[in-house]
Amino acid sequence: MKIFLVFSAFAVALFAGCAKNSTGSFQGYIEGEYVYVAAPLGGALANLAVSRGDSAKAGQMLFELERQSEAAALAQAGKNLTQAQAQLDDLTKGRRPTEIASLEAQRERAQANLKLAAAELARREKLGGSNVISKEELDQARAQNDASKAQVNQLAADLATARLGGRDDAIRAAQAAVESQNAAVARAKWSFDQKQQSAPAGALVHDTLYRAGEFVAAGNPVVVLLPPANLKVRFFVPQEKLAAIKIGGTVCVKPDGAAKTFSATVNYISTQAEYTPPVIFSRETRANLVFMIEAKFSPADAAELRPGQPVDVDLK
């Protein structure tokens, strides 16, 4: 029977949790770390999509600044990129099919002329042996044959060059121009996108600092958010109680007038004492040493708390 009573008492103490204070109680307050959402570029506020007190979801649009200029710059950059890409394509694919066909026709005609000149040279060489034609006529036939050969070779080289496209240096320059225009498009798109800002995480809209139509300077916040994860309790403990507190430990927090007690996890212990005399002369002066402690709530508990609330903190 006694063993049963001992285990019953232990179970009650275990499940009491925040209801039992065995180490000490300290005064503190709820602190919020606000997120100030701003655009890196200035402009008139065209659309304020949230109001103070709203709950914003992650990715939800908060506000939009006028961005006609950025839209025009993005369109211009896109057209410049199209032009640079077309010039690169023109250099890499060689001449047009009709130009290639014209060069092929010229080569065929030159080959036909070469065939005729070769036949004429052969006839005159036979006649030259029997002294029927003069030496000048034979030389003229040989020159015509050589000219026809040269013309065929020239057109063959022109046709090969036409199929190659632009020179390597010209192609590299065109590729660099395309890369430059791609960067210009990315820069213009970034500027366009920055004129519209969205919530980085689910949060309460704590405040809005501008109205639609007002001019917002670059970097000035327009919407102030308070994510639940940024809500914490801050309290101070004397140095003799510091050893009882560890990172990851749990404290019990009770706001003034609240019937519910909340649990929070210690995530920060100050490395420096506050309200400390310049020199510690005695044990009495050491009692003035206090250290700041911060603890965070679960998202569900944080939704029920507000910054500035005074609280009592019990160490478990």
C-alpha positions as CSV (number, residue, x, y, z in Angstrom):
1,M,0.0,0.0,0.0
2,K,2.8,2.4,0.8
3,I,4.6,1.6,-2.4
4,F,1.4,2.4,-4.3
5,L,1.1,5.8,-2.6
6,V,4.7,6.6,-3.4
7,F,4.2,5.9,-7.1
8,S,0.9,7.8,-7.1
9,A,2.6,10.9,-5.6
10,F,5.4,10.6,-8.2
11,A,2.9,10.4,-11.1
12,V,1.0,13.5,-9.8
13,A,4.3,15.4,-9.6
14,L,5.3,14.3,-13.1
15,F,2.1,15.3,-14.8
16,A,1.7,18.5,-12.9
17,G,4.3,20.0,-15.3
18,C,4.0,23.7,-15.3
19,A,1.5,23.7,-12.5
20,K,4.3,22.9,-10.0
21,N,7.2,25.3,-9.3
22,S,10.1,23.7,-7.5
23,T,13.0,26.0,-8.4
24,G,11.7,29.6,-8.4
25,S,9.4,32.1,-10.0
26,F,10.6,35.2,-11.9
27,Q,9.0,38.1,-13.6
28,G,9.3,38.6,-17.4
29,Y,7.6,39.7,-20.5
30,I,6.7,38.5,-24.0
31,E,9.0,39.8,-26.7
32,G,8.5,39.7,-30.4
33,E,11.1,39.9,-33.2
34,Y,9.3,41.7,-36.0
35,V,10.0,41.2,-39.7
36,Y,10.0,44.5,-41.7
37,V,9.2,43.8,-45.3
38,A,10.6,46.3,-47.8
39,A,11.4,46.5,-51.5
40,P,15.0,47.3,-52.5
41,L,13.6,49.7,-55.2
42,G,11.4,52.8,-54.7
43,G,8.0,53.6,-56.2
44,A,4.4,54.5,-55.5
45,L,2.5,52.0,-53.5
46,A,0.0,50.6,-56.1
47,N,-1.5,47.8,-54.1
48,L,-1.5,47.1,-50.3
49,A,-2.9,43.5,-50.2
50,V,-3.1,43.1,-46.3
51,S,-4.4,45.0,-43.4
52,R,-3.2,45.3,-39.8
53,G,-4.3,42.3,-37.8
54,D,-4.5,39.9,-40.8
55,S,-3.0,36.5,-40.8
56,A,-0.7,36.2,-43.9
57,K,0.2,32.8,-45.3
58,A,3.7,32.0,-46.6
59,G,4.1,33.3,-50.1
60,Q,1.0,35.5,-49.9
61,M,1.4,38.9,-51.6
62,L,1.8,41.7,-49.2
63,F,2.1,44.8,-51.4
64,E,3.1,45.9,-54.9
65,L,4.8,49.1,-56.0
66,E,4.2,50.6,-59.5
67,R,6.5,48.9,-62.0
68,Q,5.7,50.2,-65.4
69,S,9.3,51.3,-65.9
70,E,10.6,47.9,-64.9
71,A,8.1,46.2,-67.2
72,A,9.3,48.3,-70.1
73,A,13.0,47.6,-69.3
74,L,12.2,43.8,-69.1
75,A,10.5,43.9,-72.5
76,Q,13.4,45.8,-74.1
77,A,15.9,43.4,-72.6
78,G,13.9,40.5,-74.0
79,K,13.9,42.0,-77.5
80,N,17.6,42.6,-77.4
81,L,18.2,39.0,-76.4
82,T,16.1,37.8,-79.3
83,Q,18.1,40.0,-81.7
84,A,21.4,38.8,-80.3
85,Q,20.3,35.1,-80.5
86,A,19.2,35.6,-84.2
87,Q,22.6,37.1,-85.1
88,L,24.3,34.1,-83.5
89,D,22.0,31.6,-85.3
90,D,22.7,33.4,-88.6
91,L,26.5,33.0,-88.1
92,T,26.4,29.4,-87.1
93,K,24.2,28.0,-89.8
94,G,26.0,29.5,-92.8
95,R,24.4,31.1,-95.9
96,R,20.8,30.7,-96.9
97,P,19.8,27.6,-99.0
98,T,19.2,29.7,-102.1
99,E,22.7,31.2,-101.9
100,I,24.2,27.8,-101.5
101,A,22.2,26.6,-104.6
102,S,23.6,29.6,-106.6
103,L,27.2,28.7,-105.8
104,E,26.6,25.1,-106.6
105,A,25.2,26.1,-110.0
106,Q,28.2,28.4,-110.7
107,R,30.5,25.5,-109.8
108,E,28.7,23.1,-112.2
109,R,29.0,25.7,-115.0
110,A,32.7,26.2,-114.3
111,Q,33.2,22.4,-114.4
112,A,31.5,22.3,-117.7
113,N,33.8,25.1,-119.0
114,L,36.8,23.2,-117.7
115,K,35.7,20.1,-119.5
116,L,35.3,22.0,-122.8
117,A,38.7,23.8,-122.3
118,A,40.4,20.4,-121.6
119,A,38.9,18.9,-124.8
120,E,40.0,22.0,-126.8
121,L,43.5,21.8,-125.4
122,A,43.7,18.1,-126.3
123,R,42.7,18.8,-129.9
124,R,45.2,21.7,-130.3
125,E,48.0,19.7,-128.9
126,K,47.4,17.0,-131.6
127,L,47.3,19.7,-134.3
128,G,50.3,21.4,-132.9
129,G,52.4,18.3,-133.6
130,S,51.6,18.5,-137.3
131,N,52.2,22.3,-137.5
132,V,48.6,23.0,-138.4
133,I,48.2,25.6,-135.7
134,S,50.6,28.2,-134.4
135,K,52.4,28.0,-131.0
136,E,50.4,31.0,-129.8
137,E,47.1,29.2,-130.4
138,L,48.3,26.3,-128.4
139,D,49.4,28.5,-125.5
140,Q,46.0,30.2,-125.6
141,A,44.2,26.8,-125.2
142,R,46.5,25.9,-122.3
143,A,45.8,29.2,-120.5
144,Q,42.1,28.8,-121.0
145,N,42.2,25.3,-119.5
146,D,44.2,26.6,-116.5
147,A,41.8,29.5,-115.9
148,S,38.9,27.0,-116.0
149,K,40.6,24.8,-113.4
150,A,41.2,27.8,-111.2
151,Q,37.6,28.9,-111.4
152,V,36.3,25.5,-110.4
153,N,38.7,25.4,-107.4
154,Q,37.6,28.9,-106.4
155,L,33.9,28.1,-106.5
156,A,34.5,24.9,-104.5
157,A,36.3,26.9,-101.8
158,D,33.5,29.5,-101.8
159,L,30.9,26.8,-101.4
160,A,32.7,25.2,-98.5
161,T,33.1,28.6,-96.8
162,A,29.4,29.4,-97.3
163,R,28.5,26.1,-95.6
164,L,30.8,26.8,-92.6
165,G,29.0,30.0,-91.5
166,G,30.8,32.9,-89.8
167,R,34.3,32.9,-88.6
168,D,35.2,31.6,-85.1
169,D,36.0,35.0,-83.8
170,A,32.7,36.4,-85.0
171,I,30.8,33.5,-83.5
172,R,32.5,33.9,-80.1
173,A,31.6,37.6,-80.2
174,A,28.0,36.7,-81.0
175,Q,27.9,34.2,-78.1
176,A,29.2,36.8,-75.7
177,A,26.5,39.2,-76.8
178,V,23.8,36.5,-76.2
179,E,25.2,35.9,-72.7
180,S,25.3,39.6,-72.0
181,Q,21.7,40.0,-73.0
182,N,20.7,37.0,-70.9
183,A,22.3,38.8,-67.9
184,A,20.4,42.0,-68.8
185,V,17.1,40.1,-68.9
186,A,17.8,38.5,-65.5
187,R,18.6,41.9,-64.0
188,A,15.5,43.5,-65.5
189,K,13.3,40.6,-64.3
190,W,14.8,40.9,-60.8
191,S,14.0,44.6,-60.7
192,F,10.5,43.8,-61.9
193,D,9.9,41.1,-59.3
194,Q,11.3,43.1,-56.4
195,K,8.5,45.6,-56.8
196,Q,6.1,43.0,-55.4
197,Q,6.8,41.5,-52.0
198,S,5.3,38.3,-50.4
199,A,5.3,36.9,-46.9
200,P,8.4,34.9,-46.2
201,A,6.5,32.7,-43.7
202,G,3.1,32.5,-42.1
203,A,2.8,35.5,-39.8
204,L,0.5,38.0,-38.2
205,V,0.4,41.4,-39.9
206,H,1.5,43.6,-37.0
207,D,1.3,46.9,-38.9
208,T,1.2,48.6,-42.3
209,L,3.3,51.8,-42.7
210,Y,2.0,53.2,-46.0
211,R,-1.3,53.7,-47.8
212,A,-2.0,53.0,-51.4
213,G,-0.8,55.9,-53.6
214,E,2.0,57.0,-51.3
215,F,5.6,57.0,-52.5
216,V,7.8,54.5,-50.8
217,A,11.6,55.1,-50.8
218,A,13.9,52.2,-51.6
219,G,14.5,50.0,-48.6
220,N,11.7,51.5,-46.5
221,P,9.5,48.8,-44.9
222,V,5.8,48.8,-45.9
223,V,4.5,45.9,-43.9
224,V,5.6,44.7,-40.4
225,L,5.1,40.9,-39.7
226,L,5.3,38.9,-36.5
227,P,5.8,35.2,-37.3
228,P,4.8,32.9,-34.4
229,A,8.3,31.5,-34.3
230,N,9.6,35.0,-33.5
231,L,7.6,35.2,-30.2
232,K,9.6,34.5,-27.0
233,V,9.6,35.1,-23.3
234,R,12.4,37.1,-21.8
235,F,13.1,37.0,-18.0
236,F,16.0,37.5,-15.6
237,V,17.4,35.2,-13.0
238,P,19.9,35.8,-10.3
239,Q,23.3,34.2,-10.7
240,E,22.7,31.6,-7.9
241,K,19.8,30.2,-10.0
242,L,21.7,30.2,-13.3
243,A,23.0,26.6,-12.8
244,A,19.5,25.3,-12.8
245,I,18.8,26.5,-16.3
246,K,20.1,24.8,-19.4
247,I,19.6,25.3,-23.2
248,G,16.7,23.1,-24.2
249,G,15.2,23.1,-20.8
250,T,11.5,23.9,-20.2
251,V,10.0,26.8,-18.2
252,C,6.4,27.5,-17.4
253,V,5.0,30.9,-18.4
254,K,1.8,32.4,-17.0
255,P,0.6,35.8,-18.4
256,D,-1.1,38.1,-16.0
257,G,-4.8,37.4,-15.7
258,A,-4.6,34.2,-17.8
259,A,-6.1,31.0,-16.7
260,K,-3.7,28.9,-18.9
261,T,-0.1,28.3,-18.3
262,F,2.2,28.0,-21.3
263,S,5.4,25.9,-21.8
264,A,8.5,27.4,-23.4
265,T,11.9,26.0,-24.3
266,V,15.0,27.9,-23.3
267,N,17.0,28.8,-26.4
268,Y,19.3,31.6,-25.1
269,I,21.2,32.3,-21.9
270,S,23.1,35.6,-21.8
271,T,26.8,35.3,-21.4
272,Q,27.0,38.6,-19.5
273,A,25.5,39.7,-16.3
274,E,23.3,42.8,-16.0
275,Y,22.8,45.4,-13.3
276,T,26.2,44.4,-12.0
277,P,28.4,46.7,-9.8
278,P,31.8,47.5,-11.4
279,V,33.7,45.5,-8.7
280,I,32.3,42.6,-6.6
281,F,33.4,43.4,-3.1
282,S,31.3,41.0,-1.1
283,R,28.6,38.3,-1.2
284,E,25.9,40.9,-0.8
285,T,26.9,42.7,-4.0
286,R,26.9,39.3,-5.9
287,A,23.2,39.1,-5.2
288,N,22.7,42.0,-7.7
289,L,24.0,39.8,-10.6
290,V,21.2,38.8,-13.0
291,F,21.3,37.0,-16.3
292,M,18.9,37.4,-19.2
293,I,17.1,34.2,-20.4
294,E,15.0,33.7,-23.5
295,A,12.7,30.9,-24.3
296,K,10.5,30.2,-27.3
297,F,6.9,28.8,-27.6
298,S,5.3,26.3,-29.8
299,P,3.5,27.9,-32.8
300,A,0.1,27.0,-31.3
301,D,0.9,28.7,-27.9
302,A,2.6,31.7,-29.6
303,A,-0.7,32.4,-31.4
304,E,-2.4,33.1,-28.1
305,L,0.3,35.5,-26.8
306,R,1.1,39.2,-27.6
307,P,4.4,41.1,-27.3
308,G,4.6,43.3,-24.1
309,Q,2.5,41.0,-21.9
310,P,4.0,40.7,-18.4
311,V,4.3,37.1,-17.2
312,D,5.5,35.0,-14.4
313,V,8.1,32.4,-15.2
314,D,8.6,29.2,-13.2
315,L,11.6,27.0,-13.6
316,K,10.6,23.3,-13.8
